[in-house]
Amino acid sequence: MTRPAALLLAVVVGGCTTTHDFGTSVSRTISGDHGGYVMEYALKVLQEKGEVRITGYCGSACTLWLGHPRACVTKSARLVFHSAYGAPGRNVQFANSYMMSKYPNCIRDYIAAHGGLTRRMITMSGKQAMRCVRKCA
């Protein structure tokens, strides 16, 4: 593991809850997920092959799912963005840059229009997110 990746593991962005919906084409349903370690979520997103449905609260590192090629959102989704925290300055900047690079352009524009990734929470409704990410069928 490279030094930045190892340091990124220490960047905390909340707790974690997801469910697996086996038996359908949906591999993962996200609701009530407050985030966690940025690198941990980055790996989950890269490894997931099925559809990812965001149906409820998805905050912090959880929002990396928005960059998954098979992500979709529902009207009941609630996305919360903020700066990574838990590691010294440069590592937080690296984590924030990584997260921003994985979001669709429309999500990046929304975050920028609301002051960027800071300690302040930026909330996006599912209805707003559907302008940027596919609506779940």
N, C-alpha and C positions, 0 to 999 in steps of 0.2 A: 504494500500500500504506500502511495506517495505521501510525503510529508503534509501537503495541504489537505489531502483526503483524510489522513489520520487526525489532523487537527479539527477538521470539519465534524468528525464524529463527536467531538465535545461540545458542539454548538447545539444548545437545547432550544426547542421552540414549542414545548407543551407536552401533552399526554397523547395516547393513541387508542382508537377503537375503530375497527372495521369488521365487516362480516363477509363471509364467503357464501354465495348463493349457488351451490352446486346443483346440477341437474337442469340448469338453463344456460343460455349463451352468456349470461352475466357472470363474470368471475368474481366480482367484488362490488359490494354496495357500501357506500360511505354515508354514515350518519352518526352524529355524536362523536366526531373525531377531532380532538383538540391539537393534534400535531405531535411532534417529538423531535428526534434528531434529524437534521436535514439530510445527512448522508444515508441514514437508514431508509428514509422515504425515497430518496433518489434511487436506491437499489431496488426497492419494492416496485417503483414505477417502471424501471428498466426491465425487470423480470416478468411483469404481468403481461400475459398474452391475450386475455379475454377483455370483454367490455367492462368498463368501470363506471358505475352509476353513482352520481353524487346526488343524494336525495334529502340530506339534512345538513346539520352543522359540519363544516369542514374548515378548520382554522390552522393557521401557521404553516408548518411543513406539510400538512395534509393537502394544502392547495397545490402542491407539486403534481397531484393527480390531474389537474387541468391541462397539463402538457402531454398527457398520455394520448396516443393516436386514436384510441377507442373510448375516450372519456365522453360522457354525456351528463347533462344536468337536468333536474326537474325544477318546477316552480317552487317547490318547498326547500330547495337547497339554500344554504346561507354560508357564504364564504367570508372568511376573516383573514386579512393580511396584516402583517407587521414585521418589523425587523427581527432577524435572528438575534439571539442573545446567549450568554453563557461562556463565551470565549473572548480572549483579548481582541482589541480593535481590528487588526488586519484580518483575522479569521472571520469575524462578523461580516466585514465587507465582502470577503470571498463568498460566504454563505448567501448574502443578499444578492450578489451578482449572479451566483449560480441559479437561485430561485427565479430571478427576473428573466434570465436567459431561457428558462424552460416554459414560461407562460406564453400563451398565444399573444400576438401583438395587441389585440383589443384589451386584454387583461392588463398588460404593461401600461397601455395608455390610460386606463382607468386608475391604476395605482399612481401613476405620475400626476394625473389631474387632481388627485387627492393628497398630494404632498410627498409621495414616495414612501418607501419602506422605512418607517421610524418606529419608535415605541408605541405610538398612537395606533389604535386598531382602525382599519379601514374595512368596512362591511360592504358586501355586494350580494344582492338578492339573487335567487335562482332566475328570476325573470330577466334581470340585467345580464346575468352570465350567459343566458341563452342567445344573446347577441354575439357572443364570442366563441361559445362551445356548443356543440350539437345538443339539441333537445332530445331527451330520452324518449324512445317510442313507447 
